[in-house]
Amino acid sequence: MKVTEPISIGTNNEGKRIFIKRPCKKFADIAAYQEAFTAEATQGMGWAHPNLLNYISLQKDEQGWYITFEYIPAVPLNRALLDGVLQINTVAESKRIMNQLMNAVAYLHSRNICHLDIRPENIFITKRTHDVLLANPANIYVSCTPSFFIFKEKYAAPELFKETTVPTPACDIYSLGRVMEYLYSYSHLSPGIRHIILKATRPELAKRYADVEEMKKAFGTSRYIDWSVQAIKGVAAVTVILLAYYGLREEPADKETLQFIEEVKHINRQALETAEDRNRNYSIPLPSDSIRPLPTDTLEFNPEEHRRLAERIFKKEFRRRAENIITAMYTPQKMNISEKAFQEQSLDGFSQLNKIQRELGEQFNMDPILTTRLSSEIISELTTESMKKLRKMENED
């Protein structure tokens, strides 16, 4: 339920545009609510931060009291992400928006104020510079008696739904985590960002970030985890000479995979012999009896069929070998270690994944750009699955 009317555009006595916010009509005649509305204006006019909507005055007209704000062309975050003109749904823009949002919240906390309603609808993005303007603080409406505020379940900390809860900065940290999750879902939820979201939104207050500054620091260093993912995208060109496959495996491959490997080896031998003497007739030795025989003259090679088969087997093999690595990275114990320790362990895990991706790509004669895309998708899927399992374990506890 809304606690005030939505912010709208109006004009002042000089004909200049301003933002206007009026009281919720349902509560407008209640004395306690009138005091809260006035208190919001008084509180806001004492703020001075570039990422907070700038309060100007409290005024009255024939419709009643209203608050005025400085006008800057802007739209709420949930609309901005869908705006094809603004084009803010990129990793760089997501980082910029989150940094500015956290700066605004840190400023409020430094003044002993909790916002308590941080969600996309209350985060405005300026059209020209894509700057953040946080609006509609709910602290006064929550704390007054009776309370006129009902929290939005998706973005509000779970403790706020308990009547005995006294709001703390940890409530805003939870909301920041949820907004980060929403924002990066439009660009890229990297492993480093996922870790921050998971810690910020822990049900237990003591396990969240101690303050916004600590969350900002973790956000700033998350790139070290993400660099390890980017390393997967820097794989060298694939060689046509295969490495010894069986020495690289932790457990036996299935029959389909072994068969495909033999076919790839056969294609490479055929290509090599053709390059040595294109006019010489030759035969290719048959592979072992455990797989289907190949023709002894020439192999009827369909590039498109080969690519599809290679892609399917690569995904199967990479997922099988990556699953244990990702699962080991996201455990309840590791979610409670320091940021530095988690980053070091994550880098080691992604180094292993990088090696697996490179080896499989070389063994299957695949384009490194394709294997990079496939491996990144699988890593993202496995990370999401691991985080869901963690949340389920927390809820059961």
DRENLUM-218840 format. One record per residue (C-alpha): chain; z, y, x; residue in three letters. Coordinates in steps of 0.1 Angstrom, whole numbers, plus 5000, padded with zeros to 4 digits. Layout:
@kette A | w Z | v Y | u X | rest ala;
...
// end
This chain:
@kette A | w 5000 | v 5000 | u 5000 | rest met;
@kette A | w 4991 | v 5034 | u 5014 | rest lys;
@kette A | w 5019 | v 5058 | u 5022 | rest val;
@kette A | w 4997 | v 5089 | u 5022 | rest thr;
@kette A | w 4963 | v 5098 | u 5009 | rest glu;
@kette A | w 4935 | v 5090 | u 5035 | rest pro;
@kette A | w 4927 | v 5118 | u 5060 | rest ile;
@kette A | w 4897 | v 5139 | u 5047 | rest ser;
@kette A | w 4877 | v 5169 | u 5059 | rest ile;
@kette A | w 4884 | v 5203 | u 5045 | rest gly;
@kette A | w 4881 | v 5240 | u 5056 | rest thr;
@kette A | w 4907 | v 5266 | u 5065 | rest asn;
@kette A | w 4908 | v 5302 | u 5055 | rest asn;
@kette A | w 4883 | v 5311 | u 5081 | rest glu;
@kette A | w 4858 | v 5285 | u 5068 | rest gly;
@kette A | w 4862 | v 5262 | u 5098 | rest lys;
@kette A | w 4865 | v 5225 | u 5094 | rest arg;
@kette A | w 4898 | v 5208 | u 5096 | rest ile;
@kette A | w 4913 | v 5174 | u 5088 | rest phe;
@kette A | w 4936 | v 5173 | u 5058 | rest ile;
@kette A | w 4962 | v 5147 | u 5047 | rest lys;
@kette A | w 4979 | v 5149 | u 5014 | rest arg;
@kette A | w 5010 | v 5130 | u 5001 | rest pro;
@kette A | w 5005 | v 5097 | u 4982 | rest cys;
@kette A | w 5003 | v 5108 | u 4945 | rest lys;
@kette A | w 5025 | v 5078 | u 4935 | rest lys;
@kette A | w 5054 | v 5092 | u 4955 | rest phe;
@kette A | w 5047 | v 5129 | u 4955 | rest ala;
@kette A | w 5076 | v 5137 | u 4931 | rest asp;
@kette A | w 5103 | v 5117 | u 4949 | rest ile;
@kette A | w 5126 | v 5140 | u 4969 | rest ala;
@kette A | w 5131 | v 5115 | u 4998 | rest ala;
@kette A | w 5093 | v 5111 | u 5001 | rest tyr;
@kette A | w 5088 | v 5148 | u 5002 | rest gln;
@kette A | w 5113 | v 5151 | u 5030 | rest glu;
@kette A | w 5096 | v 5123 | u 5049 | rest ala;
@kette A | w 5061 | v 5140 | u 5045 | rest phe;
@kette A | w 5075 | v 5173 | u 5058 | rest thr;
@kette A | w 5092 | v 5155 | u 5086 | rest ala;
@kette A | w 5060 | v 5139 | u 5097 | rest glu;
@kette A | w 5043 | v 5173 | u 5100 | rest ala;
@kette A | w 5073 | v 5188 | u 5119 | rest thr;
@kette A | w 5074 | v 5158 | u 5142 | rest gln;
@kette A | w 5036 | v 5159 | u 5148 | rest gly;
@kette A | w 5034 | v 5196 | u 5156 | rest met;
@kette A | w 5058 | v 5190 | u 5185 | rest gly;
@kette A | w 5033 | v 5166 | u 5202 | rest trp;
@kette A | w 5008 | v 5174 | u 5228 | rest ala;
@kette A | w 4986 | v 5145 | u 5239 | rest his;
@kette A | w 4948 | v 5143 | u 5241 | rest pro;
@kette A | w 4948 | v 5109 | u 5224 | rest asn;
@kette A | w 4969 | v 5118 | u 5194 | rest leu;
@kette A | w 4954 | v 5136 | u 5164 | rest leu;
@kette A | w 4964 | v 5172 | u 5168 | rest asn;
@kette A | w 4987 | v 5185 | u 5141 | rest tyr;
@kette A | w 4983 | v 5222 | u 5132 | rest ile;
@kette A | w 5004 | v 5231 | u 5102 | rest ser;
@kette A | w 5020 | v 5221 | u 5069 | rest leu;
@kette A | w 5005 | v 5241 | u 5040 | rest gln;
@kette A | w 5006 | v 5243 | u 5002 | rest lys;
@kette A | w 4979 | v 5250 | u 4976 | rest asp;
@kette A | w 4975 | v 5245 | u 4939 | rest glu;
@kette A | w 4974 | v 5207 | u 4945 | rest gln;
@kette A | w 5007 | v 5207 | u 4965 | rest gly;
@kette A | w 5017 | v 5203 | u 5001 | rest trp;
@kette A | w 4993 | v 5190 | u 5028 | rest tyr;
@kette A | w 4991 | v 5186 | u 5066 | rest ile;
@kette A | w 4963 | v 5201 | u 5086 | rest thr;
@kette A | w 4948 | v 5187 | u 5118 | rest phe;
@kette A | w 4923 | v 5199 | u 5144 | rest glu;
@kette A | w 4888 | v 5187 | u 5133 | rest tyr;
@kette A | w 4868 | v 5166 | u 5158 | rest ile;
@kette A | w 4839 | v 5145 | u 5145 | rest pro;
@kette A | w 4853 | v 5110 | u 5146 | rest ala;
@kette A | w 4854 | v 5077 | u 5127 | rest val;
@kette A | w 4880 | v 5049 | u 5125 | rest pro;
@kette A | w 4877 | v 5021 | u 5151 | rest leu;
@kette A | w 4868 | v 4995 | u 5125 | rest asn;
@kette A | w 4838 | v 5016 | u 5114 | rest arg;
@kette A | w 4829 | v 5027 | u 5149 | rest ala;
@kette A | w 4825 | v 4991 | u 5162 | rest leu;
@kette A | w 4798 | v 4985 | u 5136 | rest leu;
@kette A | w 4780 | v 5019 | u 5142 | rest asp;
@kette A | w 4747 | v 5012 | u 5160 | rest gly;
@kette A | w 4746 | v 5048 | u 5172 | rest val;
@kette A | w 4780 | v 5049 | u 5189 | rest leu;
@kette A | w 4775 | v 5016 | u 5206 | rest gln;
@kette A | w 4811 | v 5012 | u 5217 | rest ile;
@kette A | w 4812 | v 4974 | u 5215 | rest asn;
@kette A | w 4809 | v 4968 | u 5252 | rest thr;
@kette A | w 4835 | v 4957 | u 5278 | rest val;
@kette A | w 4835 | v 4991 | u 5295 | rest ala;
@kette A | w 4841 | v 5009 | u 5262 | rest glu;
@kette A | w 4867 | v 4984 | u 5252 | rest ser;
@kette A | w 4886 | v 4990 | u 5284 | rest lys;
@kette A | w 4884 | v 5028 | u 5280 | rest arg;
@kette A | w 4896 | v 5027 | u 5244 | rest ile;
@kette A | w 4925 | v 5004 | u 5252 | rest met;
@kette A | w 4936 | v 5025 | u 5281 | rest asn;
@kette A | w 4936 | v 5057 | u 5260 | rest gln;
@kette A | w 4954 | v 5040 | u 5231 | rest leu;
@kette A | w 4981 | v 5027 | u 5254 | rest met;
@kette A | w 4985 | v 5061 | u 5269 | rest asn;
@kette A | w 4990 | v 5076 | u 5235 | rest ala;
@kette A | w 5016 | v 5050 | u 5225 | rest val;
@kette A | w 5034 | v 5053 | u 5259 | rest ala;
@kette A | w 5037 | v 5091 | u 5252 | rest tyr;
@kette A | w 5052 | v 5085 | u 5218 | rest leu;
@kette A | w 5077 | v 5060 | u 5233 | rest his;
@kette A | w 5087 | v 5085 | u 5260 | rest ser;
@kette A | w 5098 | v 5107 | u 5231 | rest arg;
@kette A | w 5117 | v 5078 | u 5215 | rest asn;
@kette A | w 5091 | v 5074 | u 5187 | rest ile;
@kette A | w 5076 | v 5041 | u 5175 | rest cys;
@kette A | w 5043 | v 5044 | u 5157 | rest his;
@kette A | w 5047 | v 5012 | u 5137 | rest leu;
@kette A | w 5012 | v 5013 | u 5121 | rest asp;
@kette A | w 4988 | v 5007 | u 5150 | rest ile;
@kette A | w 4957 | v 4992 | u 5135 | rest arg;
@kette A | w 4919 | v 4999 | u 5136 | rest pro;
@kette A | w 4920 | v 5021 | u 5105 | rest glu;
@kette A | w 4944 | v 5045 | u 5122 | rest asn;
@kette A | w 4926 | v 5047 | u 5155 | rest ile;
@kette A | w 4898 | v 5073 | u 5154 | rest phe;
@kette A | w 4869 | v 5073 | u 5179 | rest ile;
@kette A | w 4853 | v 5107 | u 5186 | rest thr;
@kette A | w 4815 | v 5106 | u 5181 | rest lys;
@kette A | w 4805 | v 5126 | u 5211 | rest arg;
@kette A | w 4829 | v 5114 | u 5239 | rest thr;
@kette A | w 4842 | v 5081 | u 5224 | rest his;
@kette A | w 4878 | v 5092 | u 5230 | rest asp;
@kette A | w 4907 | v 5078 | u 5211 | rest val;
@kette A | w 4927 | v 5098 | u 5185 | rest leu;
@kette A | w 4957 | v 5078 | u 5172 | rest leu;
@kette A | w 4968 | v 5089 | u 5137 | rest ala;
@kette A | w 4992 | v 5082 | u 5108 | rest asn;
@kette A | w 5025 | v 5073 | u 5124 | rest pro;
@kette A | w 5047 | v 5054 | u 5100 | rest ala;
@kette A | w 5081 | v 5057 | u 5117 | rest asn;
@kette A | w 5095 | v 5083 | u 5094 | rest ile;
@kette A | w 5084 | v 5066 | u 5062 | rest tyr;
@kette A | w 5098 | v 5033 | u 5075 | rest val;
@kette A | w 5132 | v 5047 | u 5084 | rest ser;
@kette A | w 5138 | v 5068 | u 5053 | rest cys;
@kette A | w 5158 | v 5055 | u 5023 | rest thr;
@kette A | w 5143 | v 5040 | u 5003 | rest pro;
@kette A | w 5115 | v 5029 | u 5026 | rest ser;
@kette A | w 5080 | v 5038 | u 5013 | rest phe;
@kette A | w 5061 | v 5017 | u 5037 | rest phe;
@kette A | w 5046 | v 4981 | u 5035 | rest ile;
@kette A | w 5034 | v 4967 | u 5067 | rest phe;
@kette A | w 4999 | v 4951 | u 5073 | rest lys;
@kette A | w 5006 | v 4915 | u 5082 | rest glu;
@kette A | w 4977 | v 4912 | u 5106 | rest lys;
@kette A | w 4988 | v 4940 | u 5130 | rest tyr;
@kette A | w 5025 | v 4944 | u 5123 | rest ala;
@kette A | w 5051 | v 4925 | u 5144 | rest ala;
@kette A | w 5066 | v 4896 | u 5126 | rest pro;
@kette A | w 5102 | v 4910 | u 5129 | rest glu;
@kette A | w 5092 | v 4940 | u 5109 | rest leu;
@kette A | w 5091 | v 4919 | u 5078 | rest phe;
@kette A | w 5128 | v 4912 | u 5080 | rest lys;
@kette A | w 5150 | v 4937 | u 5062 | rest glu;
@kette A | w 5176 | v 4938 | u 5090 | rest thr;
@kette A | w 5152 | v 4946 | u 5117 | rest thr;
@kette A | w 5156 | v 4979 | u 5135 | rest val;
@kette A | w 5121 | v 4989 | u 5149 | rest pro;
@kette A | w 5117 | v 4990 | u 5186 | rest thr;
@kette A | w 5088 | v 4997 | u 5211 | rest pro;
@kette A | w 5083 | v 4960 | u 5212 | rest ala;
@kette A | w 5068 | v 4963 | u 5176 | rest cys;
@kette A | w 5041 | v 4986 | u 5189 | rest asp;
@kette A | w 5034 | v 4963 | u 5219 | rest ile;
@kette A | w 5027 | v 4935 | u 5194 | rest tyr;
@kette A | w 5003 | v 4957 | u 5175 | rest ser;
@kette A | w 4986 | v 4968 | u 5207 | rest leu;
@kette A | w 4980 | v 4931 | u 5215 | rest gly;
@kette A | w 4965 | v 4925 | u 5180 | rest arg;
@kette A | w 4942 | v 4956 | u 5183 | rest val;
@kette A | w 4931 | v 4944 | u 5218 | rest met;
@kette A | w 4922 | v 4910 | u 5204 | rest glu;
@kette A | w 4902 | v 4927 | u 5176 | rest tyr;
@kette A | w 4885 | v 4952 | u 5199 | rest leu;
@kette A | w 4875 | v 4927 | u 5226 | rest tyr;
@kette A | w 4862 | v 4902 | u 5200 | rest ser;
@kette A | w 4832 | v 4927 | u 5197 | rest tyr;
@kette A | w 4826 | v 4926 | u 5235 | rest ser;
@kette A | w 4841 | v 4897 | u 5255 | rest his;
@kette A | w 4875 | v 4881 | u 5253 | rest leu;
@kette A | w 4879 | v 4872 | u 5290 | rest ser;
@kette A | w 4907 | v 4849 | u 5303 | rest pro;
@kette A | w 4925 | v 4879 | u 5318 | rest gly;
@kette A | w 4925 | v 4897 | u 5284 | rest ile;
@kette A | w 4935 | v 4866 | u 5265 | rest arg;
@kette A | w 4966 | v 4863 | u 5287 | rest his;
@kette A | w 4976 | v 4898 | u 5280 | rest ile;
@kette A | w 4971 | v 4893 | u 5242 | rest ile;
@kette A | w 4991 | v 4861 | u 5242 | rest leu;
@kette A | w 5021 | v 4878 | u 5260 | rest lys;
@kette A | w 5020 | v 4910 | u 5240 | rest ala;
@kette A | w 5020 | v 4891 | u 5207 | rest thr;
@kette A | w 5047 | v 4865 | u 5214 | rest arg;
@kette A | w 5070 | v 4860 | u 5184 | rest pro;
@kette A | w 5101 | v 4864 | u 5207 | rest glu;
@kette A | w 5106 | v 4901 | u 5215 | rest leu;
@kette A | w 5121 | v 4893 | u 5249 | rest ala;
@kette A | w 5089 | v 4874 | u 5260 | rest lys;
@kette A | w 5066 | v 4904 | u 5253 | rest arg;
@kette A | w 5060 | v 4931 | u 5278 | rest tyr;
@kette A | w 5091 | v 4952 | u 5285 | rest ala;
@kette A | w 5072 | v 4984 | u 5278 | rest asp;
@kette A | w 5037 | v 4998 | u 5274 | rest val;
@kette A | w 5036 | v 5007 | u 5311 | rest glu;
@kette A | w 5041 | v 4971 | u 5321 | rest glu;
@kette A | w 5013 | v 4961 | u 5296 | rest met;
@kette A | w 4990 | v 4988 | u 5311 | rest lys;
@kette A | w 4997 | v 4975 | u 5346 | rest lys;
@kette A | w 4988 | v 4939 | u 5335 | rest ala;
@kette A | w 4957 | v 4953 | u 5318 | rest phe;
@kette A | w 4946 | v 4971 | u 5350 | rest gly;
@kette A | w 4950 | v 4939 | u 5371 | rest thr;
@kette A | w 4934 | v 4916 | u 5346 | rest ser;
@kette A | w 4901 | v 4922 | u 5364 | rest arg;
@kette A | w 4912 | v 4899 | u 5392 | rest tyr;
@kette A | w 4913 | v 4870 | u 5368 | rest ile;
@kette A | w 4880 | v 4881 | u 5353 | rest asp;
@kette A | w 4863 | v 4884 | u 5387 | rest trp;
@kette A | w 4868 | v 4846 | u 5391 | rest ser;
@kette A | w 4847 | v 4842 | u 5359 | rest val;
@kette A | w 4821 | v 4865 | u 5372 | rest gln;
@kette A | w 4819 | v 4844 | u 5404 | rest ala;
@kette A | w 4803 | v 4817 | u 5382 | rest ile;
@kette A | w 4775 | v 4842 | u 5375 | rest lys;
@kette A | w 4767 | v 4846 | u 5412 | rest gly;
@kette A | w 4756 | v 4811 | u 5419 | rest val;
@kette A | w 4728 | v 4808 | u 5445 | rest ala;
@kette A | w 4693 | v 4794 | u 5436 | rest ala;
@kette A | w 4693 | v 4757 | u 5427 | rest val;
@kette A | w 4680 | v 4734 | u 5454 | rest thr;
@kette A | w 4657 | v 4705 | u 5445 | rest val;
@kette A | w 4674 | v 4682 | u 5470 | rest ile;
@kette A | w 4703 | v 4665 | u 5452 | rest leu;
@kette A | w 4738 | v 4662 | u 5466 | rest leu;
@kette A | w 4755 | v 4628 | u 5466 | rest ala;
@kette A | w 4765 | v 4627 | u 5429 | rest tyr;
@kette A | w 4789 | v 4597 | u 5429 | rest tyr;
@kette A | w 4811 | v 4611 | u 5456 | rest gly;
@kette A | w 4818 | v 4642 | u 5436 | rest leu;
@kette A | w 4831 | v 4626 | u 5404 | rest arg;
@kette A | w 4867 | v 4621 | u 5395 | rest glu;
@kette A | w 4858 | v 4593 | u 5369 | rest glu;
@kette A | w 4827 | v 4573 | u 5361 | rest pro;
@kette A | w 4799 | v 4590 | u 5342 | rest ala;
@kette A | w 4785 | v 4574 | u 5311 | rest asp;
@kette A | w 4753 | v 4555 | u 5309 | rest lys;
@kette A | w 4732 | v 4584 | u 5295 | rest glu;
@kette A | w 4743 | v 4607 | u 5324 | rest thr;
@kette A | w 4736 | v 4581 | u 5351 | rest leu;
@kette A | w 4702 | v 4574 | u 5336 | rest gln;
@kette A | w 4694 | v 4611 | u 5336 | rest phe;
@kette A | w 4704 | v 4615 | u 5372 | rest ile;
@kette A | w 4681 | v 4587 | u 5383 | rest glu;
@kette A | w 4653 | v 4603 | u 5364 | rest glu;
@kette A | w 4659 | v 4637 | u 5381 | rest val;
@kette A | w 4660 | v 4619 | u 5415 | rest lys;
@kette A | w 4627 | v 4602 | u 5406 | rest his;
@kette A | w 4611 | v 4635 | u 5397 | rest ile;
@kette A | w 4622 | v 4651 | u 5430 | rest asn;
@kette A | w 4609 | v 4621 | u 5450 | rest arg;
@kette A | w 4576 | v 4623 | u 5432 | rest gln;
@kette A | w 4573 | v 4661 | u 5438 | rest ala;
@kette A | w 4582 | v 4656 | u 5475 | rest leu;
@kette A | w 4556 | v 4629 | u 5480 | rest glu;
@kette A | w 4530 | v 4648 | u 5461 | rest thr;
@kette A | w 4535 | v 4678 | u 5483 | rest ala;
@kette A | w 4531 | v 4656 | u 5514 | rest glu;
@kette A | w 4498 | v 4641 | u 5503 | rest asp;
@kette A | w 4484 | v 4650 | u 5469 | rest arg;
@kette A | w 4455 | v 4626 | u 5473 | rest asn;
@kette A | w 4474 | v 4595 | u 5483 | rest arg;
@kette A | w 4481 | v 4568 | u 5457 | rest asn;
@kette A | w 4517 | v 4558 | u 5459 | rest tyr;
@kette A | w 4544 | v 4539 | u 5439 | rest ser;
@kette A | w 4580 | v 4548 | u 5432 | rest ile;
@kette A | w 4607 | v 4522 | u 5437 | rest pro;
@kette A | w 4624 | v 4511 | u 5405 | rest leu;
@kette A | w 4660 | v 4522 | u 5399 | rest pro;
@kette A | w 4688 | v 4497 | u 5394 | rest ser;
@kette A | w 4687 | v 4472 | u 5365 | rest asp;
@kette A | w 4716 | v 4491 | u 5348 | rest ser;
@kette A | w 4692 | v 4517 | u 5335 | rest ile;
@kette A | w 4659 | v 4516 | u 5319 | rest arg;
@kette A | w 4629 | v 4511 | u 5342 | rest pro;
@kette A | w 4606 | v 4540 | u 5351 | rest leu;
@kette A | w 4568 | v 4538 | u 5356 | rest pro;
@kette A | w 4557 | v 4529 | u 5391 | rest thr;
@kette A | w 4526 | v 4551 | u 5392 | rest asp;
@kette A | w 4535 | v 4585 | u 5379 | rest thr;
@kette A | w 4562 | v 4598 | u 5356 | rest leu;
@kette A | w 4551 | v 4614 | u 5324 | rest glu;
@kette A | w 4573 | v 4645 | u 5327 | rest phe;
@kette A | w 4578 | v 4668 | u 5297 | rest asn;
@kette A | w 4595 | v 4700 | u 5310 | rest pro;
@kette A | w 4608 | v 4711 | u 5276 | rest glu;
@kette A | w 4623 | v 4677 | u 5268 | rest glu;
@kette A | w 4638 | v 4675 | u 5303 | rest his;
@kette A | w 4654 | v 4710 | u 5298 | rest arg;
@kette A | w 4669 | v 4700 | u 5265 | rest arg;
@kette A | w 4683 | v 4668 | u 5279 | rest leu;
@kette A | w 4696 | v 4685 | u 5310 | rest ala;
@kette A | w 4713 | v 4712 | u 5289 | rest glu;
@kette A | w 4730 | v 4686 | u 5266 | rest arg;
@kette A | w 4743 | v 4665 | u 5295 | rest ile;
@kette A | w 4754 | v 4695 | u 5315 | rest phe;
@kette A | w 4775 | v 4708 | u 5286 | rest lys;
@kette A | w 4790 | v 4673 | u 5281 | rest lys;
@kette A | w 4798 | v 4668 | u 5318 | rest glu;
@kette A | w 4811 | v 4704 | u 5324 | rest phe;
@kette A | w 4833 | v 4703 | u 5293 | rest arg;
@kette A | w 4848 | v 4669 | u 5303 | rest arg;
@kette A | w 4856 | v 4681 | u 5338 | rest arg;
@kette A | w 4867 | v 4716 | u 5329 | rest ala;
@kette A | w 4890 | v 4706 | u 5300 | rest glu;
@kette A | w 4919 | v 4694 | u 5322 | rest asn;
@kette A | w 4916 | v 4725 | u 5344 | rest ile;
@kette A | w 4918 | v 4750 | u 5315 | rest ile;
@kette A | w 4945 | v 4730 | u 5298 | rest thr;
@kette A | w 4966 | v 4731 | u 5329 | rest ala;
@kette A | w 4962 | v 4769 | u 5332 | rest met;
@kette A | w 4975 | v 4777 | u 5297 | rest tyr;
@kette A | w 5009 | v 4760 | u 5293 | rest thr;
@kette A | w 5042 | v 4774 | u 5279 | rest pro;
@kette A | w 5056 | v 4774 | u 5314 | rest gln;
@kette A | w 5028 | v 4794 | u 5329 | rest lys;
@kette A | w 5029 | v 4819 | u 5301 | rest met;
@kette A | w 5064 | v 4829 | u 5313 | rest asn;
@kette A | w 5056 | v 4833 | u 5350 | rest ile;
@kette A | w 5048 | v 4867 | u 5366 | rest ser;
@kette A | w 5014 | v 4883 | u 5362 | rest glu;
@kette A | w 5008 | v 4879 | u 5399 | rest lys;
@kette A | w 5016 | v 4842 | u 5399 | rest ala;
@kette A | w 4994 | v 4836 | u 5369 | rest phe;
@kette A | w 4965 | v 4855 | u 5385 | rest gln;
@kette A | w 4968 | v 4834 | u 5417 | rest glu;
@kette A | w 4968 | v 4801 | u 5398 | rest gln;
@kette A | w 4940 | v 4812 | u 5375 | rest ser;
@kette A | w 4918 | v 4821 | u 5405 | rest leu;
@kette A | w 4923 | v 4787 | u 5419 | rest asp;
@kette A | w 4913 | v 4771 | u 5385 | rest gly;
@kette A | w 4882 | v 4792 | u 5381 | rest phe;
@kette A | w 4873 | v 4785 | u 5417 | rest ser;
@kette A | w 4872 | v 4748 | u 5407 | rest gln;
@kette A | w 4851 | v 4756 | u 5376 | rest leu;
@kette A | w 4827 | v 4775 | u 5397 | rest asn;
@kette A | w 4823 | v 4746 | u 5420 | rest lys;
@kette A | w 4817 | v 4722 | u 5392 | rest ile;
@kette A | w 4791 | v 4745 | u 5376 | rest gln;
@kette A | w 4773 | v 4748 | u 5409 | rest arg;
@kette A | w 4773 | v 4711 | u 5416 | rest glu;
@kette A | w 4761 | v 4700 | u 5382 | rest leu;
@kette A | w 4734 | v 4727 | u 5381 | rest gly;
@kette A | w 4721 | v 4715 | u 5415 | rest glu;
@kette A | w 4723 | v 4678 | u 5405 | rest gln;
@kette A | w 4703 | v 4684 | u 5373 | rest phe;
@kette A | w 4678 | v 4708 | u 5387 | rest asn;
@kette A | w 4688 | v 4735 | u 5362 | rest met;
@kette A | w 4683 | v 4773 | u 5363 | rest asp;
@kette A | w 4715 | v 4789 | u 5375 | rest pro;
@kette A | w 4713 | v 4816 | u 5349 | rest ile;
@kette A | w 4712 | v 4789 | u 5322 | rest leu;
@kette A | w 4742 | v 4770 | u 5337 | rest thr;
@kette A | w 4761 | v 4802 | u 5340 | rest thr;
@kette A | w 4757 | v 4809 | u 5303 | rest arg;
@kette A | w 4765 | v 4774 | u 5293 | rest leu;
@kette A | w 4796 | v 4772 | u 5315 | rest ser;
@kette A | w 4809 | v 4806 | u 5304 | rest ser;
@kette A | w 4806 | v 4796 | u 5267 | rest glu;
@kette A | w 4825 | v 4763 | u 5273 | rest ile;
@kette A | w 4852 | v 4781 | u 5293 | rest ile;
@kette A | w 4857 | v 4805 | u 5264 | rest ser;
@kette A | w 4858 | v 4777 | u 5239 | rest glu;
@kette A | w 4884 | v 4757 | u 5259 | rest leu;
@kette A | w 4905 | v 4788 | u 5265 | rest thr;
@kette A | w 4906 | v 4796 | u 5228 | rest thr;
@kette A | w 4915 | v 4760 | u 5220 | rest glu;
@kette A | w 4944 | v 4761 | u 5246 | rest ser;
@kette A | w 4957 | v 4794 | u 5231 | rest met;
@kette A | w 4957 | v 4779 | u 5196 | rest lys;
@kette A | w 4977 | v 4749 | u 5208 | rest lys;
@kette A | w 5002 | v 4772 | u 5225 | rest leu;
@kette A | w 5006 | v 4793 | u 5193 | rest arg;
@kette A | w 5011 | v 4761 | u 5173 | rest lys;
@kette A | w 5037 | v 4749 | u 5197 | rest met;
@kette A | w 5055 | v 4782 | u 5194 | rest glu;
@kette A | w 5055 | v 4781 | u 5156 | rest asn;
@kette A | w 5069 | v 4746 | u 5156 | rest glu;
@kette A | w 5097 | v 4756 | u 5179 | rest asp;
// end
